[in-house]
Each structure stands twice: as C-alpha cells, then as structure tokens.
Amino acid sequence: MPNDDLSILSSVRGMRNRLAHDYSHVNRAIVWETISDGIEELDRIAKDYIEKRGLE
C-alpha cells in the first residue's frame, strides 16, 4: 500500500478514536468537511485494497 494511502488510513483511525473516546469535544463542522472532502479518496483506497487481494 502506498505511503499516501497509509497516511490517509492513519488519519481515519485518529478521527475514529476521537469520535469514540472524546465525542463531547468533536467539532461537527470538521467531521462533516472531512467526510465530504475525503469519501471519494477513501472509497478509492478500499476498492484498490479489495481488488489487489481478490476479495471482490
């Protein structure tokens, strides 16, 4: 997996941890912006991962 993809997944994990463990301090605007701007890239990474491993 390319380093850029790993960096994105690391950021996803960080946001998940924030949402799960520090929900009361989450900025909803940042969450919405992240989802809106990043979902296509995350979709690409997931599809690439599935395709490379023959999991379709």
PDB file with one MODEL, atoms N, CA, C and O in Angstrom:
MODEL        1
ATOM      1  N   MET A   1       0.855  -1.168   0.000  1.00  0.00           N
ATOM      2  CA  MET A   1       0.000   0.000   0.000  1.00  0.00           C
ATOM      3  C   MET A   1       0.905   1.237   0.000  1.00  0.00           C
ATOM      4  O   MET A   1       1.839   1.326   0.797  1.00  0.00           O
ATOM      5  N   PRO A   2       0.628   2.181  -0.888  1.00  0.00           N
ATOM      6  CA  PRO A   2       1.446   3.405  -0.952  1.00  0.00           C
ATOM      7  C   PRO A   2       1.407   4.191   0.357  1.00  0.00           C
ATOM      8  O   PRO A   2       0.431   4.147   1.105  1.00  0.00           O
ATOM      9  N   ASN A   3       2.494   4.908   0.608  1.00  0.00           N
ATOM     10  CA  ASN A   3       2.592   5.695   1.853  1.00  0.00           C
ATOM     11  C   ASN A   3       1.475   6.717   1.992  1.00  0.00           C
ATOM     12  O   ASN A   3       0.997   6.964   3.099  1.00  0.00           O
ATOM     13  N   ASP A   4       1.048   7.321   0.868  1.00  0.00           N
ATOM     14  CA  ASP A   4      -0.044   8.300   0.936  1.00  0.00           C
ATOM     15  C   ASP A   4      -1.323   7.646   1.449  1.00  0.00           C
ATOM     16  O   ASP A   4      -2.049   8.227   2.256  1.00  0.00           O
ATOM     17  N   ASP A   5      -1.590   6.428   0.972  1.00  0.00           N
ATOM     18  CA  ASP A   5      -2.782   5.711   1.427  1.00  0.00           C
ATOM     19  C   ASP A   5      -2.678   5.360   2.907  1.00  0.00           C
ATOM     20  O   ASP A   5      -3.659   5.456   3.644  1.00  0.00           O
ATOM     21  N   LEU A   6      -1.499   4.957   3.335  1.00  0.00           N
ATOM     22  CA  LEU A   6      -1.300   4.637   4.746  1.00  0.00           C
ATOM     23  C   LEU A   6      -1.502   5.873   5.614  1.00  0.00           C
ATOM     24  O   LEU A   6      -2.053   5.784   6.711  1.00  0.00           O
ATOM     25  N   SER A   7      -1.062   7.004   5.129  1.00  0.00           N
ATOM     26  CA  SER A   7      -1.232   8.255   5.867  1.00  0.00           C
ATOM     27  C   SER A   7      -2.719   8.597   6.009  1.00  0.00           C
ATOM     28  O   SER A   7      -3.166   9.031   7.070  1.00  0.00           O
ATOM     29  N   ILE A   8      -3.471   8.398   4.931  1.00  0.00           N
ATOM     30  CA  ILE A   8      -4.908   8.667   4.969  1.00  0.00           C
ATOM     31  C   ILE A   8      -5.589   7.730   5.960  1.00  0.00           C
ATOM     32  O   ILE A   8      -6.422   8.163   6.756  1.00  0.00           O
ATOM     33  N   LEU A   9      -5.236   6.447   5.912  1.00  0.00           N
ATOM     34  CA  LEU A   9      -5.848   5.482   6.825  1.00  0.00           C
ATOM     35  C   LEU A   9      -5.480   5.773   8.272  1.00  0.00           C
ATOM     36  O   LEU A   9      -6.284   5.546   9.177  1.00  0.00           O
ATOM     37  N   SER A  10      -4.275   6.271   8.495  1.00  0.00           N
ATOM     38  CA  SER A  10      -3.872   6.659   9.841  1.00  0.00           C
ATOM     39  C   SER A  10      -4.739   7.820  10.341  1.00  0.00           C
ATOM     40  O   SER A  10      -5.135   7.854  11.506  1.00  0.00           O
ATOM     41  N   SER A  11      -5.024   8.755   9.459  1.00  0.00           N
ATOM     42  CA  SER A  11      -5.889   9.878   9.818  1.00  0.00           C
ATOM     43  C   SER A  11      -7.310   9.411  10.111  1.00  0.00           C
ATOM     44  O   SER A  11      -7.962   9.915  11.026  1.00  0.00           O
ATOM     45  N   VAL A  12      -7.785   8.445   9.327  1.00  0.00           N
ATOM     46  CA  VAL A  12      -9.121   7.881   9.559  1.00  0.00           C
ATOM     47  C   VAL A  12      -9.180   7.239  10.943  1.00  0.00           C
ATOM     48  O   VAL A  12     -10.139   7.425  11.693  1.00  0.00           O
ATOM     49  N   ARG A  13      -8.136   6.482  11.262  1.00  0.00           N
ATOM     50  CA  ARG A  13      -8.087   5.829  12.575  1.00  0.00           C
ATOM     51  C   ARG A  13      -8.081   6.874  13.688  1.00  0.00           C
ATOM     52  O   ARG A  13      -8.750   6.698  14.706  1.00  0.00           O
ATOM     53  N   GLY A  14      -7.339   7.945  13.504  1.00  0.00           N
ATOM     54  CA  GLY A  14      -7.290   9.009  14.504  1.00  0.00           C
ATOM     55  C   GLY A  14      -8.643   9.666  14.708  1.00  0.00           C
ATOM     56  O   GLY A  14      -9.043   9.948  15.838  1.00  0.00           O
ATOM     57  N   MET A  15      -9.352   9.911  13.600  1.00  0.00           N
ATOM     58  CA  MET A  15     -10.677  10.521  13.726  1.00  0.00           C
ATOM     59  C   MET A  15     -11.644   9.555  14.403  1.00  0.00           C
ATOM     60  O   MET A  15     -12.460   9.967  15.228  1.00  0.00           O
ATOM     61  N   ARG A  16     -11.558   8.287  14.062  1.00  0.00           N
ATOM     62  CA  ARG A  16     -12.424   7.283  14.699  1.00  0.00           C
ATOM     63  C   ARG A  16     -12.192   7.272  16.205  1.00  0.00           C
ATOM     64  O   ARG A  16     -13.143   7.221  16.986  1.00  0.00           O
ATOM     65  N   ASN A  17     -10.937   7.320  16.607  1.00  0.00           N
ATOM     66  CA  ASN A  17     -10.619   7.326  18.038  1.00  0.00           C
ATOM     67  C   ASN A  17     -11.179   8.565  18.723  1.00  0.00           C
ATOM     68  O   ASN A  17     -11.707   8.485  19.832  1.00  0.00           O
ATOM     69  N   ARG A  18     -11.062   9.696  18.065  1.00  0.00           N
ATOM     70  CA  ARG A  18     -11.606  10.938  18.634  1.00  0.00           C
ATOM     71  C   ARG A  18     -13.113  10.836  18.781  1.00  0.00           C
ATOM     72  O   ARG A  18     -13.666  11.210  19.815  1.00  0.00           O
ATOM     73  N   LEU A  19     -13.785  10.327  17.745  1.00  0.00           N
ATOM     74  CA  LEU A  19     -15.243  10.195  17.799  1.00  0.00           C
ATOM     75  C   LEU A  19     -15.685   9.224  18.892  1.00  0.00           C
ATOM     76  O   LEU A  19     -16.685   9.455  19.571  1.00  0.00           O
ATOM     77  N   ALA A  20     -14.935   8.141  19.056  1.00  0.00           N
ATOM     78  CA  ALA A  20     -15.317   7.112  20.016  1.00  0.00           C
ATOM     79  C   ALA A  20     -14.991   7.485  21.461  1.00  0.00           C
ATOM     80  O   ALA A  20     -15.728   7.124  22.379  1.00  0.00           O
ATOM     81  N   HIS A  21     -13.897   8.202  21.661  1.00  0.00           N
ATOM     82  CA  HIS A  21     -13.404   8.402  23.026  1.00  0.00           C
ATOM     83  C   HIS A  21     -13.477   9.843  23.528  1.00  0.00           C
ATOM     84  O   HIS A  21     -13.341  10.090  24.726  1.00  0.00           O
ATOM     85  N   ASP A  22     -13.690  10.789  22.624  1.00  0.00           N
ATOM     86  CA  ASP A  22     -13.703  12.192  23.046  1.00  0.00           C
ATOM     87  C   ASP A  22     -14.837  12.925  22.339  1.00  0.00           C
ATOM     88  O   ASP A  22     -14.689  14.070  21.911  1.00  0.00           O
ATOM     89  N   TYR A  23     -15.967  12.241  22.228  1.00  0.00           N
ATOM     90  CA  TYR A  23     -17.080  12.740  21.423  1.00  0.00           C
ATOM     91  C   TYR A  23     -17.548  14.132  21.823  1.00  0.00           C
ATOM     92  O   TYR A  23     -17.943  14.923  20.966  1.00  0.00           O
ATOM     93  N   SER A  24     -17.508  14.434  23.097  1.00  0.00           N
ATOM     94  CA  SER A  24     -18.020  15.731  23.545  1.00  0.00           C
ATOM     95  C   SER A  24     -17.177  16.910  23.067  1.00  0.00           C
ATOM     96  O   SER A  24     -17.622  18.056  23.134  1.00  0.00           O
ATOM     97  N   HIS A  25     -15.973  16.640  22.588  1.00  0.00           N
ATOM     98  CA  HIS A  25     -15.101  17.710  22.102  1.00  0.00           C
ATOM     99  C   HIS A  25     -14.913  17.676  20.589  1.00  0.00           C
ATOM    100  O   HIS A  25     -13.981  18.288  20.069  1.00  0.00           O
ATOM    101  N   VAL A  26     -15.779  16.974  19.887  1.00  0.00           N
ATOM    102  CA  VAL A  26     -15.667  16.853  18.436  1.00  0.00           C
ATOM    103  C   VAL A  26     -16.296  18.072  17.779  1.00  0.00           C
ATOM    104  O   VAL A  26     -17.394  18.493  18.141  1.00  0.00           O
ATOM    105  N   ASN A  27     -15.592  18.623  16.819  1.00  0.00           N
ATOM    106  CA  ASN A  27     -16.107  19.735  16.032  1.00  0.00           C
ATOM    107  C   ASN A  27     -16.866  19.139  14.846  1.00  0.00           C
ATOM    108  O   ASN A  27     -16.260  18.591  13.926  1.00  0.00           O
ATOM    109  N   ARG A  28     -18.174  19.247  14.874  1.00  0.00           N
ATOM    110  CA  ARG A  28     -19.004  18.628  13.838  1.00  0.00           C
ATOM    111  C   ARG A  28     -18.717  19.184  12.450  1.00  0.00           C
ATOM    112  O   ARG A  28     -18.830  18.457  11.463  1.00  0.00           O
ATOM    113  N   ALA A  29     -18.356  20.431  12.357  1.00  0.00           N
ATOM    114  CA  ALA A  29     -18.038  21.026  11.056  1.00  0.00           C
ATOM    115  C   ALA A  29     -16.802  20.358  10.446  1.00  0.00           C
ATOM    116  O   ALA A  29     -16.749  20.119   9.240  1.00  0.00           O
ATOM    117  N   ILE A  30     -15.819  20.064  11.283  1.00  0.00           N
ATOM    118  CA  ILE A  30     -14.613  19.387  10.800  1.00  0.00           C
ATOM    119  C   ILE A  30     -14.949  17.966  10.364  1.00  0.00           C
ATOM    120  O   ILE A  30     -14.456  17.497   9.338  1.00  0.00           O
ATOM    121  N   VAL A  31     -15.782  17.285  11.133  1.00  0.00           N
ATOM    122  CA  VAL A  31     -16.180  15.926  10.759  1.00  0.00           C
ATOM    123  C   VAL A  31     -16.901  15.957   9.417  1.00  0.00           C
ATOM    124  O   VAL A  31     -16.592  15.154   8.537  1.00  0.00           O
ATOM    125  N   TRP A  32     -17.847  16.860   9.246  1.00  0.00           N
ATOM    126  CA  TRP A  32     -18.600  16.944   8.002  1.00  0.00           C
ATOM    127  C   TRP A  32     -17.677  17.283   6.833  1.00  0.00           C
ATOM    128  O   TRP A  32     -17.785  16.678   5.766  1.00  0.00           O
ATOM    129  N   GLU A  33     -16.786  18.228   7.022  1.00  0.00           N
ATOM    130  CA  GLU A  33     -15.846  18.604   5.957  1.00  0.00           C
ATOM    131  C   GLU A  33     -14.966  17.415   5.573  1.00  0.00           C
ATOM    132  O   GLU A  33     -14.718  17.174   4.391  1.00  0.00           O
ATOM    133  N   THR A  34     -14.503  16.685   6.566  1.00  0.00           N
ATOM    134  CA  THR A  34     -13.655  15.528   6.312  1.00  0.00           C
ATOM    135  C   THR A  34     -14.410  14.470   5.519  1.00  0.00           C
ATOM    136  O   THR A  34     -13.873  13.901   4.569  1.00  0.00           O
ATOM    137  N   ILE A  35     -15.642  14.208   5.904  1.00  0.00           N
ATOM    138  CA  ILE A  35     -16.447  13.225   5.188  1.00  0.00           C
ATOM    139  C   ILE A  35     -16.716  13.703   3.764  1.00  0.00           C
ATOM    140  O   ILE A  35     -16.532  12.953   2.805  1.00  0.00           O
ATOM    141  N   SER A  36     -17.145  14.930   3.634  1.00  0.00           N
ATOM    142  CA  SER A  36     -17.494  15.474   2.319  1.00  0.00           C
ATOM    143  C   SER A  36     -16.311  15.500   1.365  1.00  0.00           C
ATOM    144  O   SER A  36     -16.448  15.171   0.187  1.00  0.00           O
ATOM    145  N   ASP A  37     -15.162  15.888   1.872  1.00  0.00           N
ATOM    146  CA  ASP A  37     -13.983  16.039   1.015  1.00  0.00           C
ATOM    147  C   ASP A  37     -13.193  14.750   0.846  1.00  0.00           C
ATOM    148  O   ASP A  37     -12.451  14.610  -0.127  1.00  0.00           O
ATOM    149  N   GLY A  38     -13.334  13.804   1.774  1.00  0.00           N
ATOM    150  CA  GLY A  38     -12.455  12.650   1.756  1.00  0.00           C
ATOM    151  C   GLY A  38     -13.069  11.323   1.381  1.00  0.00           C
ATOM    152  O   GLY A  38     -12.353  10.331   1.246  1.00  0.00           O
ATOM    153  N   ILE A  39     -14.388  11.279   1.209  1.00  0.00           N
ATOM    154  CA  ILE A  39     -15.029   9.986   0.997  1.00  0.00           C
ATOM    155  C   ILE A  39     -14.616   9.344  -0.323  1.00  0.00           C
ATOM    156  O   ILE A  39     -14.480   8.123  -0.390  1.00  0.00           O
ATOM    157  N   GLU A  40     -14.416  10.129  -1.362  1.00  0.00           N
ATOM    158  CA  GLU A  40     -14.018   9.563  -2.656  1.00  0.00           C
ATOM    159  C   GLU A  40     -12.630   8.932  -2.577  1.00  0.00           C
ATOM    160  O   GLU A  40     -12.393   7.869  -3.150  1.00  0.00           O
ATOM    161  N   GLU A  41     -11.738   9.574  -1.882  1.00  0.00           N
ATOM    162  CA  GLU A  41     -10.386   9.032  -1.724  1.00  0.00           C
ATOM    163  C   GLU A  41     -10.403   7.750  -0.893  1.00  0.00           C
ATOM    164  O   GLU A  41      -9.706   6.789  -1.218  1.00  0.00           O
ATOM    165  N   LEU A  42     -11.181   7.737   0.157  1.00  0.00           N
ATOM    166  CA  LEU A  42     -11.297   6.539   0.984  1.00  0.00           C
ATOM    167  C   LEU A  42     -11.934   5.397   0.191  1.00  0.00           C
ATOM    168  O   LEU A  42     -11.530   4.242   0.326  1.00  0.00           O
ATOM    169  N   ASP A  43     -12.908   5.716  -0.617  1.00  0.00           N
ATOM    170  CA  ASP A  43     -13.549   4.718  -1.482  1.00  0.00           C
ATOM    171  C   ASP A  43     -12.525   4.126  -2.453  1.00  0.00           C
ATOM    172  O   ASP A  43     -12.496   2.913  -2.663  1.00  0.00           O
ATOM    173  N   ARG A  44     -11.697   4.971  -3.038  1.00  0.00           N
ATOM    174  CA  ARG A  44     -10.663   4.506  -3.963  1.00  0.00           C
ATOM    175  C   ARG A  44      -9.698   3.568  -3.261  1.00  0.00           C
ATOM    176  O   ARG A  44      -9.349   2.519  -3.803  1.00  0.00           O
ATOM    177  N   ILE A  45      -9.266   3.928  -2.068  1.00  0.00           N
ATOM    178  CA  ILE A  45      -8.326   3.100  -1.307  1.00  0.00           C
ATOM    179  C   ILE A  45      -8.957   1.743  -1.002  1.00  0.00           C
ATOM    180  O   ILE A  45      -8.314   0.705  -1.159  1.00  0.00           O
ATOM    181  N   ALA A  46     -10.212   1.755  -0.567  1.00  0.00           N
ATOM    182  CA  ALA A  46     -10.893   0.497  -0.231  1.00  0.00           C
ATOM    183  C   ALA A  46     -11.046  -0.393  -1.458  1.00  0.00           C
ATOM    184  O   ALA A  46     -10.793  -1.596  -1.383  1.00  0.00           O
ATOM    185  N   LYS A  47     -11.453   0.179  -2.583  1.00  0.00           N
ATOM    186  CA  LYS A  47     -11.623  -0.607  -3.804  1.00  0.00           C
ATOM    187  C   LYS A  47     -10.289  -1.169  -4.285  1.00  0.00           C
ATOM    188  O   LYS A  47     -10.223  -2.314  -4.732  1.00  0.00           O
ATOM    189  N   ASP A  48      -9.240  -0.379  -4.197  1.00  0.00           N
ATOM    190  CA  ASP A  48      -7.909  -0.838  -4.594  1.00  0.00           C
ATOM    191  C   ASP A  48      -7.461  -1.997  -3.706  1.00  0.00           C
ATOM    192  O   ASP A  48      -6.926  -2.988  -4.202  1.00  0.00           O
ATOM    193  N   TYR A  49      -7.674  -1.878  -2.419  1.00  0.00           N
ATOM    194  CA  TYR A  49      -7.313  -2.934  -1.458  1.00  0.00           C
ATOM    195  C   TYR A  49      -8.059  -4.221  -1.789  1.00  0.00           C
ATOM    196  O   TYR A  49      -7.458  -5.295  -1.824  1.00  0.00           O
ATOM    197  N   ILE A  50      -9.346  -4.123  -2.027  1.00  0.00           N
ATOM    198  CA  ILE A  50     -10.170  -5.294  -2.339  1.00  0.00           C
ATOM    199  C   ILE A  50      -9.721  -5.938  -3.647  1.00  0.00           C
ATOM    200  O   ILE A  50      -9.581  -7.158  -3.731  1.00  0.00           O
ATOM    201  N   GLU A  51      -9.499  -5.120  -4.652  1.00  0.00           N
ATOM    202  CA  GLU A  51      -9.090  -5.635  -5.964  1.00  0.00           C
ATOM    203  C   GLU A  51      -7.735  -6.345  -5.903  1.00  0.00           C
ATOM    204  O   GLU A  51      -7.576  -7.430  -6.464  1.00  0.00           O
ATOM    205  N   LYS A  52      -6.778  -5.747  -5.236  1.00  0.00           N
ATOM    206  CA  LYS A  52      -5.430  -6.325  -5.151  1.00  0.00           C
ATOM    207  C   LYS A  52      -5.413  -7.652  -4.409  1.00  0.00           C
ATOM    208  O   LYS A  52      -4.515  -8.469  -4.617  1.00  0.00           O
ATOM    209  N   ARG A  53      -6.377  -7.868  -3.565  1.00  0.00           N
ATOM    210  CA  ARG A  53      -6.412  -9.100  -2.773  1.00  0.00           C
ATOM    211  C   ARG A  53      -7.444 -10.098  -3.287  1.00  0.00           C
ATOM    212  O   ARG A  53      -7.658 -11.147  -2.679  1.00  0.00           O
ATOM    213  N   GLY A  54      -8.075  -9.771  -4.394  1.00  0.00           N
ATOM    214  CA  GLY A  54      -9.058 -10.664  -4.991  1.00  0.00           C
ATOM    215  C   GLY A  54     -10.249 -10.935  -4.097  1.00  0.00           C
ATOM    216  O   GLY A  54     -10.767 -12.052  -4.066  1.00  0.00           O
ATOM    217  N   LEU A  55     -10.682  -9.927  -3.376  1.00  0.00           N
ATOM    218  CA  LEU A  55     -11.776 -10.088  -2.425  1.00  0.00           C
ATOM    219  C   LEU A  55     -13.130  -9.693  -2.989  1.00  0.00           C
ATOM    220  O   LEU A  55     -14.109  -9.615  -2.247  1.00  0.00           O
ATOM    221  N   GLU A  56     -13.200  -9.448  -4.271  1.00  0.00           N
ATOM    222  CA  GLU A  56     -14.452  -8.986  -4.878  1.00  0.00           C
ATOM    223  C   GLU A  56     -15.520 -10.042  -4.849  1.00  0.00           C
ATOM    224  O   GLU A  56     -16.632  -9.807  -5.321  1.00  0.00           O
TER     225      GLU A  56
ENDMDL
END
